[in-house]
Amino acid sequence: MNTIVIQGGKPLNGEVTPSGNKNAALPLLTACLLTDQMITLKNLPDIGDIQTMRRLLQSLGIQIEVLDKHTWKLQAKEVHKADLDPDLCRKMRASILLAGPMLGRVGEIELPPPGGDVIGRRRVDTHFLALKAFGVEVKYSEREFKLWAPKGLIGANVLLDEASVTATENAIMTAVLAKGHSIIRNAASEPHVQELCQFLNRLGAKIEHIGSNTLHIQGVEKLNAGEFSIGPDYLEVVSFIGAAAVTKGSVRIRNAAPSYLDMIRLVLNRLGVTWETEGEDILVPAGQSLQVVPDLGGAIPQINVMPWPSFPTDLMSIAIVIATQSNGTVLFHDWMYPSRMFFTDKLVSMGARITLCDPHRCIVVGPNRLLGENLESPDIRAGMALVIAALAAEGTSSIRNIGQIDRGYENIDKKLRELGADIKRLEG
């Protein structure tokens, strides 16, 4: 099991460029199944989940030429039904994104249950309720989901029972080749959902009202060739913002797409974090005085996660770490996942003052003097949060199970080292 060792207490300084958005890259890769024409994808992140998806796509017949580690050419001339490797599907949540494209291309798929981070129950019901509206039959067993469209895909008026990102993406990819007009209501509108729509439109799809929670899609007979460059991973961008803030350093984040960060900026401002924008760059100034901004009357502020464009659940762990270094008290509430908060015991072992109220809420009182500790990454986002805590801590921390972090962050130890962090990776 690989380990990262960090000697904390060193301010980060310099420039860094984030990798492409993992959560955009994965649906874009599966969407290549929808056409038999050549697709070129640029700025793919070189991470574990992308390589897992590559193997799944190749097992379905898609041909992939790797021009470099961030640029692939893909062509699905002939797509065949295959027995997908259950172990690969269990490695990530995004394996479920094969459903919509395979239904659109060959009319059926047998899909092992998806995996991903262990942050509580992550229901897939929304996917299948949406797919049924397009004429899809669903049969479930403990080992697999069998989906098929006996009369072909028919345009539908779909109301998602929750604004699920991956369910929205599956519905979009099902609708683009369905016969007739489709409306997807209560759709997720995260940056990666918007990128999927923009990519499909570039191939000839007809998707309107991109960025809203009601998408209108006119089905087309086929999609064409094309190329697309994936935008920056805003979760990685905010990770660098948080790391710079808690280490009192100054970091310029190149090509950061700041237009996506308006709500995140409002929330982190409440913890005393500020930054400047220069074109597409973000500059985090040095020596920030992290101070919690109370609500009116001095009430303890509450940070909640909500669907986009509100504060995203994937940034909750990082916000909690920032709060341990901010002067004041904050209540955090993540109603989406019942295990998101369970990594906080690791922060407590480092010296943080955190009260876990229940599986969904915790109170953080800061600032705390964090000390180096032996830790283990439970999932991608909590793992990155522990890296940020270790950078702020006094002494040496070791973080095991970094394969979880590598699933979502490309060369994170190298990027931090180039910013001045004392960080090294131990193999084995």
C-alpha positions as CSV (number, residue, x, y, z in Angstrom):
1,M,0.0,0.0,0.0
2,N,1.6,3.3,-1.1
3,T,2.0,6.1,1.4
4,I,2.5,9.9,1.2
5,V,4.8,11.4,3.9
6,I,4.4,15.1,4.6
7,Q,6.5,17.4,6.8
8,G,4.0,20.1,7.6
9,G,4.2,23.8,8.4
10,K,5.7,25.0,5.1
11,P,3.9,27.7,3.2
12,L,3.0,26.9,-0.4
13,N,4.2,29.3,-3.0
14,G,4.4,29.4,-6.8
15,E,2.2,28.5,-9.7
16,V,0.2,25.3,-10.5
17,T,-2.1,24.2,-13.3
18,P,-5.0,21.9,-12.5
19,S,-5.7,18.7,-14.5
20,G,-8.8,18.2,-16.5
21,N,-12.1,17.5,-14.7
22,K,-12.4,13.8,-13.9
23,N,-16.1,14.2,-13.5
24,A,-16.4,15.6,-17.0
25,A,-13.9,13.2,-18.6
26,L,-15.7,10.0,-17.5
27,P,-19.1,10.8,-19.1
28,L,-17.4,12.2,-22.2
29,L,-15.5,8.9,-22.6
30,T,-18.7,6.8,-22.3
31,A,-20.5,9.2,-24.8
32,C,-17.9,8.2,-27.4
33,L,-19.9,4.9,-27.7
34,L,-22.8,6.9,-29.2
35,T,-21.1,7.4,-32.6
36,D,-19.0,5.2,-34.9
37,Q,-17.0,8.3,-35.9
38,M,-13.5,9.4,-34.6
39,I,-13.5,11.4,-31.4
40,T,-10.5,13.3,-30.0
41,L,-10.5,14.2,-26.3
42,K,-7.9,16.5,-24.9
43,N,-6.8,17.4,-21.4
44,L,-7.9,14.0,-20.0
45,P,-6.6,13.7,-16.4
46,D,-4.0,10.8,-16.1
47,I,-5.6,9.2,-13.0
48,G,-6.9,5.8,-11.9
49,D,-10.5,6.2,-12.7
50,I,-9.8,7.2,-16.3
51,Q,-7.6,4.1,-16.8
52,T,-10.4,1.9,-15.4
53,M,-12.9,3.4,-17.8
54,R,-10.4,2.9,-20.7
55,R,-10.4,-0.9,-19.9
56,L,-14.2,-1.0,-19.7
57,L,-14.6,0.8,-23.0
58,Q,-12.1,-1.4,-24.8
59,S,-13.9,-4.5,-23.6
60,L,-17.0,-3.2,-25.4
61,G,-15.1,-2.8,-28.7
62,I,-14.0,0.8,-28.7
63,Q,-10.6,1.5,-30.2
64,I,-8.4,3.9,-28.3
65,E,-5.2,5.5,-29.6
66,V,-3.2,7.3,-26.9
67,L,-1.5,10.3,-28.5
68,D,-0.1,11.3,-25.2
69,K,-1.3,10.7,-21.6
70,H,-3.8,13.6,-21.8
71,T,-5.0,13.2,-25.4
72,W,-6.8,10.2,-26.8
73,K,-8.5,9.3,-30.1
74,L,-11.5,7.0,-29.7
75,Q,-13.6,5.2,-32.3
76,A,-16.4,2.8,-31.6
77,K,-16.8,1.4,-35.1
78,E,-18.5,-1.7,-33.9
79,V,-19.8,-1.9,-30.3
80,H,-20.6,-5.4,-29.0
81,K,-22.4,-6.6,-25.9
82,A,-19.8,-7.9,-23.5
83,D,-19.5,-9.3,-20.0
84,L,-18.2,-6.3,-18.1
85,D,-15.6,-7.0,-15.5
86,P,-17.4,-6.7,-12.1
87,D,-14.1,-5.9,-10.4
88,L,-13.5,-2.9,-12.7
89,C,-17.1,-1.7,-12.3
90,R,-16.8,-1.9,-8.5
91,K,-13.7,0.4,-8.6
92,M,-15.8,3.5,-9.5
93,R,-19.2,5.0,-9.5
94,A,-19.0,6.1,-13.1
95,S,-19.3,2.6,-14.5
96,I,-23.0,3.2,-14.4
97,L,-22.5,5.9,-17.1
98,L,-22.2,3.1,-19.7
99,A,-26.0,2.4,-19.5
100,G,-27.3,5.4,-21.5
101,P,-24.7,5.2,-24.4
102,M,-25.0,1.4,-24.7
103,L,-28.8,1.6,-24.8
104,G,-28.5,4.3,-27.5
105,R,-26.0,2.3,-29.6
106,V,-27.0,-1.4,-29.3
107,G,-30.2,-1.2,-27.3
108,E,-29.1,-3.2,-24.3
109,I,-26.5,-3.7,-21.5
110,E,-25.8,-6.0,-18.6
111,L,-24.1,-3.9,-16.0
112,P,-22.5,-5.1,-12.7
113,P,-23.3,-2.9,-9.7
114,P,-21.1,0.3,-9.7
115,G,-18.7,1.0,-6.9
116,G,-16.9,4.1,-5.8
117,D,-16.2,5.9,-2.5
118,V,-17.5,4.5,0.7
119,I,-19.5,7.5,1.9
120,G,-22.8,5.9,2.6
121,R,-25.6,4.5,0.5
122,R,-25.5,6.0,-3.1
123,R,-28.8,5.0,-4.7
124,V,-29.1,4.2,-8.3
125,D,-32.9,4.2,-8.5
126,T,-33.0,7.6,-10.1
127,H,-31.1,6.2,-13.1
128,F,-33.5,3.4,-13.8
129,L,-36.6,5.5,-13.1
130,A,-35.3,7.9,-15.8
131,L,-34.4,5.2,-18.2
132,K,-37.8,3.5,-17.9
133,A,-39.4,6.7,-19.2
134,F,-37.5,6.2,-22.5
135,G,-39.0,2.7,-22.9
136,V,-36.2,0.8,-21.2
137,E,-37.0,-2.5,-19.3
138,V,-34.9,-3.1,-16.2
139,K,-34.3,-6.4,-14.5
140,Y,-32.2,-6.5,-11.3
141,S,-30.3,-9.3,-9.6
142,E,-27.6,-9.2,-7.0
143,R,-24.9,-9.6,-9.6
144,E,-26.1,-7.3,-12.3
145,F,-28.6,-4.9,-13.9
146,K,-30.0,-6.0,-17.2
147,L,-31.4,-3.2,-19.3
148,W,-32.9,-3.3,-22.8
149,A,-35.2,-1.3,-25.0
150,P,-37.5,-3.7,-26.7
151,K,-39.2,-1.0,-28.9
152,G,-36.2,1.3,-29.2
153,L,-35.7,4.5,-27.3
154,I,-38.6,7.0,-27.3
155,G,-38.3,10.6,-26.3
156,A,-39.8,11.3,-22.9
157,N,-40.7,14.0,-20.4
158,V,-38.6,12.9,-17.4
159,L,-38.8,14.3,-13.9
160,L,-35.8,13.1,-11.9
161,D,-36.7,12.3,-8.3
162,E,-33.4,13.9,-7.3
163,A,-30.9,16.1,-9.1
164,S,-28.4,13.4,-9.5
165,V,-25.4,14.3,-11.6
166,T,-24.8,10.8,-13.1
167,A,-28.5,10.1,-13.5
168,T,-28.8,13.4,-15.4
169,E,-25.9,12.4,-17.6
170,N,-27.3,9.0,-18.3
171,A,-30.7,10.6,-19.2
172,I,-29.0,13.0,-21.6
173,M,-27.0,10.3,-23.3
174,T,-30.2,8.2,-23.7
175,A,-32.2,11.1,-25.1
176,V,-29.8,12.3,-27.8
177,L,-30.5,9.2,-30.0
178,A,-34.1,8.6,-28.9
179,K,-36.9,9.2,-31.3
180,G,-38.6,12.5,-30.7
181,H,-38.3,15.3,-28.2
182,S,-37.3,14.8,-24.6
183,I,-37.4,17.1,-21.5
184,I,-35.3,16.4,-18.4
185,R,-36.6,18.2,-15.4
186,N,-34.8,18.6,-12.0
187,A,-31.6,18.0,-14.0
188,A,-28.2,18.5,-12.3
189,S,-26.3,21.5,-13.8
190,E,-22.7,21.0,-12.5
191,P,-19.9,22.2,-14.8
192,H,-19.3,18.6,-15.9
193,V,-22.9,18.2,-16.9
194,Q,-22.7,21.3,-19.0
195,E,-19.5,20.1,-20.6
196,L,-21.2,16.8,-21.6
197,C,-24.0,18.8,-23.3
198,Q,-21.5,21.1,-25.1
199,F,-19.5,18.1,-26.3
200,L,-22.6,16.2,-27.6
201,N,-23.8,19.4,-29.3
202,R,-20.5,19.6,-31.0
203,L,-21.1,16.1,-32.4
204,G,-24.5,17.1,-33.7
205,A,-26.8,16.6,-30.8
206,K,-29.6,19.1,-30.2
207,I,-29.6,20.1,-26.5
208,E,-31.0,23.4,-25.3
209,H,-31.1,25.3,-22.0
210,I,-27.7,24.0,-21.0
211,G,-26.8,25.0,-17.4
212,S,-30.4,25.1,-16.3
213,N,-32.4,22.4,-14.4
214,T,-34.7,21.8,-17.4
215,L,-33.0,20.4,-20.5
216,H,-34.7,20.1,-23.9
217,I,-33.3,17.5,-26.2
218,Q,-34.4,16.7,-29.8
219,G,-33.3,13.3,-30.7
220,V,-31.1,12.9,-33.8
221,E,-30.4,9.8,-36.0
222,K,-26.6,9.9,-35.5
223,L,-23.7,11.8,-34.1
224,N,-20.6,12.9,-35.9
225,A,-16.9,13.0,-35.4
226,G,-15.3,15.8,-33.4
227,E,-12.8,16.9,-30.8
228,F,-13.2,18.5,-27.4
229,S,-10.9,19.8,-24.7
230,I,-12.0,19.1,-21.1
231,G,-12.0,22.0,-18.7
232,P,-10.1,22.3,-15.4
233,D,-11.2,20.2,-12.4
234,Y,-12.8,22.8,-10.1
235,L,-12.5,20.4,-7.1
236,E,-8.7,20.4,-7.6
237,V,-8.7,24.1,-8.0
238,V,-10.4,24.6,-4.7
239,S,-8.0,22.0,-3.1
240,F,-5.1,24.2,-4.0
241,I,-7.0,27.3,-2.7
242,G,-7.5,25.5,0.6
243,A,-3.9,24.3,0.8
244,A,-2.6,27.8,0.1
245,A,-4.9,29.4,2.7
246,V,-4.1,27.0,5.6
247,T,-0.3,27.1,5.0
248,K,-0.4,31.0,4.7
249,G,1.2,30.7,1.2
250,S,0.7,32.5,-2.1
251,V,-0.3,30.4,-5.0
252,R,-1.4,31.3,-8.6
253,I,-3.7,28.7,-10.2
254,R,-3.4,28.8,-13.9
255,N,-6.5,28.2,-16.2
256,A,-8.7,27.8,-13.2
257,A,-12.1,28.7,-14.8
258,P,-13.1,31.1,-11.9
259,S,-16.5,31.7,-13.4
260,Y,-17.6,28.3,-12.0
261,L,-16.6,29.2,-8.4
262,D,-19.0,32.0,-7.4
263,M,-20.9,30.1,-4.8
264,I,-17.8,28.3,-3.5
265,R,-16.2,31.7,-3.1
266,L,-19.1,33.0,-1.1
267,V,-18.9,30.0,1.2
268,L,-15.2,30.0,1.7
269,N,-15.3,33.8,2.3
270,R,-17.3,32.9,5.4
271,L,-14.2,31.0,6.7
272,G,-11.9,34.0,5.9
273,V,-10.5,32.6,2.6
274,T,-10.1,35.2,-0.2
275,W,-8.6,35.2,-3.7
276,E,-8.2,37.4,-6.7
277,T,-9.0,36.6,-10.3
278,E,-6.8,37.6,-13.3
279,G,-8.4,36.5,-16.5
280,E,-8.7,32.7,-16.1
281,D,-6.1,32.6,-13.3
282,I,-6.8,32.6,-9.5
283,L,-4.3,34.2,-7.1
284,V,-4.5,33.2,-3.5
285,P,-2.6,35.9,-1.5
286,A,-0.2,35.1,1.3
287,G,-0.8,35.3,5.0
288,Q,-4.6,35.3,5.0
289,S,-6.2,36.0,8.4
290,L,-8.6,33.2,8.5
291,Q,-11.7,34.4,10.5
292,V,-15.1,32.9,10.6
293,V,-17.8,35.4,9.7
294,P,-20.8,34.9,12.1
295,D,-24.4,35.2,11.0
296,L,-26.4,38.3,12.0
297,G,-26.5,38.8,15.8
298,G,-23.3,36.7,16.2
299,A,-25.1,33.4,15.5
300,I,-23.0,30.4,14.5
301,P,-22.9,30.1,10.7
302,Q,-24.0,26.9,9.0
303,I,-22.4,25.6,5.8
304,N,-24.7,23.2,3.9
305,V,-24.3,21.2,0.8
306,M,-26.9,21.5,-2.0
307,P,-27.1,20.7,-5.7
308,W,-25.2,23.0,-8.0
309,P,-24.9,26.0,-8.2
310,S,-24.9,25.8,-4.4
311,F,-22.0,24.4,-2.4
312,P,-21.0,20.9,-3.6
313,T,-20.8,17.9,-1.3
314,D,-17.4,16.9,-2.7
315,L,-15.9,20.1,-1.1
316,M,-17.3,19.6,2.3
317,S,-14.2,17.7,3.6
318,I,-11.9,20.4,2.5
319,A,-14.0,23.2,4.0
320,I,-14.0,21.3,7.3
321,V,-10.1,21.3,7.3
322,I,-10.0,25.0,6.5
323,A,-12.4,25.7,9.4
324,T,-9.9,24.0,11.8
325,Q,-7.5,26.8,11.0
326,S,-10.1,29.7,11.1
327,N,-10.9,31.7,14.2
328,G,-14.5,30.9,15.1
329,T,-17.2,28.2,15.2
330,V,-19.0,26.7,12.2
331,L,-21.7,24.0,11.9
332,F,-21.3,21.8,8.8
333,H,-24.3,19.9,7.4
334,D,-24.1,17.3,4.6
335,W,-27.5,15.7,4.2
336,M,-26.5,13.7,1.1
337,Y,-24.1,11.1,2.4
338,P,-24.2,9.6,5.9
339,S,-20.5,8.7,6.0
340,R,-19.0,11.9,4.7
341,M,-18.2,13.2,8.2
342,F,-16.6,10.0,9.5
343,F,-13.1,11.1,8.5
344,T,-13.2,13.9,11.1
345,D,-12.0,11.5,13.8
346,K,-8.6,11.6,12.0
347,L,-8.6,15.4,12.3
348,V,-9.4,15.1,16.0
349,S,-6.4,12.8,16.4
350,M,-4.3,15.6,14.9
351,G,-5.7,18.1,17.5
352,A,-8.8,19.5,15.8
353,R,-11.7,20.5,18.0
354,I,-14.6,18.9,16.2
355,T,-17.9,17.6,17.6
356,L,-19.6,15.0,15.4
357,C,-23.3,15.7,16.1
358,D,-24.6,12.9,14.0
359,P,-23.6,11.2,10.7
360,H,-24.6,14.3,8.8
361,R,-23.4,17.3,11.0
362,C,-20.4,18.4,12.8
363,I,-19.3,21.5,14.7
364,V,-15.7,22.9,14.2
365,V,-14.2,25.3,16.7
366,G,-10.9,26.9,15.4
367,P,-8.2,27.7,15.1
368,N,-6.5,24.5,16.1
369,R,-2.8,23.6,16.4
370,L,-2.6,20.4,14.3
371,L,0.1,17.9,14.9
372,G,1.5,15.3,12.5
373,E,-0.2,11.9,12.6
374,N,-0.4,8.5,10.9
375,L,-3.5,8.5,8.8
376,E,-5.3,6.5,6.1
377,S,-7.3,7.9,3.2
378,P,-10.9,6.6,3.3
379,D,-12.0,8.1,0.0
380,I,-10.9,10.6,-2.7
381,R,-12.2,13.8,-1.1
382,A,-11.5,13.0,2.5
383,G,-8.0,11.8,1.4
384,M,-7.2,15.2,-0.2
385,A,-8.6,16.9,2.9
386,L,-6.1,14.9,5.1
387,V,-3.3,16.0,2.7
388,I,-4.3,19.6,3.3
389,A,-4.4,19.1,7.1
390,A,-1.0,17.5,7.0
391,L,0.4,20.4,5.1
392,A,-0.8,22.7,7.9
393,A,0.2,20.5,10.7
394,E,3.4,20.7,12.8
395,G,5.6,17.6,12.3
396,T,5.4,14.6,10.1
397,S,2.3,12.9,8.8
398,S,1.9,9.7,6.8
399,I,-1.2,9.0,4.8
400,R,-1.7,5.4,3.6
401,N,-4.1,4.1,1.0
402,I,-3.3,7.0,-1.4
403,G,-4.6,5.0,-4.3
404,Q,-7.9,6.5,-3.3
405,I,-6.4,10.0,-3.8
406,D,-4.8,8.9,-7.1
407,R,-8.2,8.0,-8.4
408,G,-9.1,11.7,-8.6
409,Y,-5.9,13.7,-8.4
410,E,-3.1,13.5,-11.0
411,N,0.4,13.7,-9.5
412,I,-0.8,15.6,-6.5
413,D,2.4,14.9,-4.6
414,K,4.5,16.3,-7.5
415,K,2.4,19.4,-7.9
416,L,2.5,20.2,-4.2
417,R,6.3,19.5,-4.1
418,E,6.7,22.1,-6.9
419,L,4.9,24.6,-4.7
420,G,7.4,24.0,-1.9
421,A,5.7,21.3,0.1
422,D,7.9,18.7,1.8
423,I,6.1,15.7,0.5
424,K,7.3,12.3,-0.8
425,R,5.7,9.1,-2.0
426,L,6.7,5.7,-0.6
427,E,6.0,2.7,-2.7
428,G,5.0,-0.6,-1.3
